[in-house]
Structure formats: C-alpha cells, structure tokens
C-alpha cells in the first residue's frame, strides 16, 4: 500500500509497474500537503484512513 498526493500518483504507478507490481494499491490524497491548513489536512487524513481500512479489510469492511 502506498500513499501519495495527486501529483505523484502517476509516478507511483510507474515505479510499481517497473518493479513488476502493477496491482499495487495506491491511496491518493490531495496536493499539496505543505501550506495546507491543519483542519483540511485532518479531513484528508480521515478520508485516507477510511480508504486504507476498507482496502485492507476488503469485503469485510462493508459488514463492519
């Protein structure tokens, strides 16, 4: 699992493919992180965590 900002998503996918891991799961968060107000960063982090948990748990997340 990789977490990347929108601007780095394509690079992450290319690197994953180059290592033979095209199926790598990438959680994408908005860009930029630097200079973004803390309350907005917290909202982005909350969304990213929800996405991470759902991807780790797969179909079990729907029943949780």
C-alpha positions, 0 to 999 in steps of 0.5 A: 500500500502506498500513499501519495498526493495527486501529483505523484500518483502517476509516478507511483504507478510507474515505479510499481509497474517497473518493479513488476507490481502493477496491482499495487494499491495506491491511496491518493490524497490531495496536493499539496500537503505543505501550506495546507491548513491543519483542519483540511489536512485532518479531513484528508487524513480521515478520508485516507484512513477510511480508504486504507481500512476498507482496502485492507479489510476488503469485503469485510469492511462493508459488514463492519 
